[in-house]
């Protein structure tokens, strides 16, 4: 099916009879990455859900399942080598991977790199006692599209890579947003989203290889833009947030910052204003915040001048903040 232009496929094993559920999952998993000899304690009645987003040859997938143990064997590799890497973020459950004589326990919140052209063992288990499934978010990228030496990348196979700091944190946020909310994007966004995905994966691997200076300039610039975008989101409540403040925080000149944003749809200042207005619109439509005065909603997101906020909101959405709140059904109750 198509959601707002992005190609999205969903697999839910519970919609087929129990006997067909594990075979359905195996078929889907083989298409996402490569065939694996999977087993599961729940194979007789396997409950799993996957949402796959196609970014033009780069596949992002959000997985949820009970438990899986798998082997990518030499025989399977001889039958088909898709020549792809998979970067996998554990989001729930107990996860471990073994490859290249390396055994790695993967904590929730960290990444690992899987080379589907190399033998490896995988284990990802949910917590049956608490009815908590195993879950992960992954990106599958053709090896040829990474701007790093394959020999160097190979050193990171099955390694633990941080998903909570630096480029790993940015990559985690990027993957979560696209796989949770593909409806926010258009078909025309696909090339840009693919480039950002490659850049963030490359930056994460390069950091662990101490090879960041070897990345192409465009990859470093896209990674910097992702850092700047994250910074803006985290400081929207600060009235002092401005293009100059953004430039200073990232140790670049204002001229360099504006040059970076030439490839974006909006200027830095327009991006800050749009995101602040989006947060205000969201809060005004929230029934739980219906008793909060409009000027406090505006102030929460960095608008200190009530008249300026009202003009900006009307210009963006065609009505006043009060009218929007009333139309959304979340106005104050009497």
N, C-alpha and C positions, 0 to 999 in steps of 0.2 A: 504494500500500500504506500501512498505518498502522503506525507505530513508536511504542509507548508513548503513544499518543494524538495525537501530532503527525502531520499529513499530510505524508508524504515521498514524492517521486517521484524515481526514478533513471533516467537515460538513459545507456546504454553502447553506443556505436555498433558495437563489435566483435561484438555478438551477432547482427548482420544481415550479409548479403552485402556485399562492398566497394562495389558500385555503389549500394547503398541507404544507405550510412553518412552521406554529406554531406547528402543530402536530409532524413534523420532529424534531423540536428543543426540544420539550418535551420528545420525545423518547430518544434523545441523552443525554439530561441532566439527565434523570433517570438512564442511564447506567454509566455515569461518577461518580455519587455520590449516589443518592437515589431519588425515586419519590417525587416530590414536587407539591403542588397545585399552579401552576403559572398562572398569568393573565398578560395581557399586553394591553396597549392602541393601540398597533399595531398588535394585534392578527390576523386581517383580511389580513394582508400583512406583515408578520414578516420578517425582514431582520437581519440575524445573521450569524456569522462565528465562527467556533471553530476548533482549531488544538489540537489534543490529542496525547500525546507521552506516550507510555507504557514502564515503567521501571520495568517490572517484578512484577506486583502487586501494584506498585505505579503509579498513573496516574497524569501526568502534563498536564494542559490544558490552552490554550490561548483563551479567549473569547472576542468577540465583538458583540454588539447587540444594539437594540434601547432602550428598557426599559423592566424591569421585576419586578413584585411584586409576592412574593411567600410565602407560608405557609407550613411548615413541621408539620403536625398535628399528634396528638396521634393515630388517626386511621391509618394513613399512616405508622407510626412507628410500630404499631402492625402487619401490613401486611408484613413489611420487614425492618429489622434493619441490614444494611450491616456492622455494627461495624467498622466504619471508622471515622477519623477526616478529615476535609478539612481546609487547611490553605489558605486564599484568600487574594491576594494583589489587591487593587483597583488601576487601572491605568488611569481611565477616568470616568467622570460622578459623580453623587451624590449617595452615598451609605449609607445604614443604616441597622442595624441588631438588633433584640430584642430577648433575651433569658435569662432565669434564673433571671427574674425581672430586667434585665439590658437593657437599650436602648442606643445604640452606633451609633453615626454618624461617618462614616469612611472616613477620608480625603484621597484624592489621594496620593498614596505613602506609605500607611500604611496597615498592615495586620490585619485580624481578624481570630479567630478560630471558626469553625463550627463543632458541634458534631451532626452527622446525626441520633444519637439515642435519641436526645432530641428535644422537640418541639421548633420551632423558627419561626420568621417572617423575611423576607428579602425584601429589596427594593433597586433597582439599576436603576437609571434613566439617560438617555442621555440628551443632550441639544438640543432640537428640533430646537430652534431658530437659532442656529449656526451650525446645522447639525453635531454635535459631538456625537458619540455613547457612550454608557456605555461600559467599558472594564475592564477586570480583568485577572489575571494569578493565577492559583490555583494548589495545590498539594493535592491529596487524598491519605491518608496513613492509613493502618489498625491500629486500636488502639493497638493491641498486639505488634506492631513493635516499638513503642516508648518506650525508656528505662526510663520512668517516671511514677510515681504512677498515675493511672487514677483519683483518688480522688483529687490529686493536679492539674492535667491538667484540670479537670472539672471547677476549679475556673476561668480559663481564657476563658471559652466559651463566645463568643460575646464581648470580651475585645478588645480594640485598642492596637495593638502591632507595635512598630516603624519599618518601613522598610527603614529608612534612616541612621541608625547608628548601630554599633556593628554587631551581628549575623544576625539581620534583613536585613541590607544592603547587607551582603554576600549572604543571601538566595534570596533576590530580584534579584541580579545579576545572580545567578545560575539558577533561574527559567527562567529569560529572555533569557539567552544564549541558553538553551536547547530548549525552545519552539520557539525561533526565527530561530535558526540554527541547527536543528536536523541532517542535512547532515554532520555536522562536526564530528559526533561520529559514532563508529562502534558497532556492536552487542556485541562484547566482552567488551565494556565500560559499559553495562547496570548494572551489579552488583555494579561496583564502583560508578556510578552516583546515583544509588538507595541508597547506603550507605551514600554518601555525602548529599543527600537530607534529609535523616532521621537525620543525625548528625546536620545539620544546623537548621532544624525545632526544634529538641530537645534543641539545644543551645539557640535558640530564646525563647522558652517556659521556659527553666530553668532560663534564666536571669530575666524574669518577675516574676518567682516564688522564686527568690533568692536561687536557688538550683543547681547552676553550679557545686559545688563541689561534688554533688551526681551523676553526669553523669559518665558513665563508661569511663575508660581510653581511649579506642579506639575511642569513640565519641569525647572526648576532643581533641585527636590527629588529627582526621579528620577535626575538626573545626579549629584547629591551622593551618593545611595545607591549608585550604581554605583562611584563613587570609594571610598567606604567599604568596599564589598564587596571591591574589589581590594586595598585596604590590609590588610584582615583576612587575605586569602589570602597576602599577601607577608610577614606577620609572625606566622604561626601558630607558628613555632619560638621565639618570644620569650615566656618565662614571664611577663613583665610586661605582656603584651597583655591589656587589660581594657577595659570600656566607657569608663572615664575616660581611658585612654590613646588610645582611638579618638577620643573627643570632642576631646581636646587637640590631636591631630594635624590635625584638620580645623577647628580654631578655632571650635567650637560648644560650647554648654553641654551638660552631661550630660542635662538636661531636654529640650533640643532633639533630641539624639540619640535618646532614647527615644521622643519623639513621631514622628520619622521612621520608626522601626521599628514603629509601630503598624499600618502597612499590610502588614508582613511576617508570615510564618507564625510566626516565633520572635523572642524578644528578642535584644538584642545579645550578652549573655552566653551564651545558648543557641546562638546562631549560631556563636560562637567555639568552644564546646565540641563541637558537632556536627561542624564542619569538622575540628577536631583529631582527633576519633575516626575520621572517615572516612579521614584520611591514615594513622593508625595501622593501621586495618583493612586498607588497601591494602598497607602495608609488611609486615604479618604474613602476608599471602597471597602475597607475592612470593618465589618460590624462590631468587632471587639474594640475598635478605636472610635466609635461614633460619638462618644462624649468628649473627645479631645478637641479643643478649639482649633479651627483651621490655622490660625497663626502659630500655634505650637507644633502642628504637623509640619508647617513650612520651616520653622526654626530648627526642628529636629534634623532637617536635611540641608542646613546651611543657608536658608533664606532668612535674612534678618530684617528686610524691608517688606512690610505687608503689601504695600501698593505695587512694588516691583514684582513680587511673587504672583499677585493676582493678574497683572498684565501678562507675565510670562506664561502662566497656566492657560489663560484664555487664548493666547496666541498659539499655543501648542495643541490645545484640545477643543477649541471652539466654544468654550463656556467657562463660567467662573468656577473656582474651587467649590463654593457652596452649592452651585447648581449641579456640579458633577457628583458631589456627595449625595444630594437628594435623589438624583437620577439612579445612582447605584443602589439605593435602598438602605444606605447605612447612616442616614442623617440622624440627628439627636431625637430621641423619643420624648414625648411630653408626659 
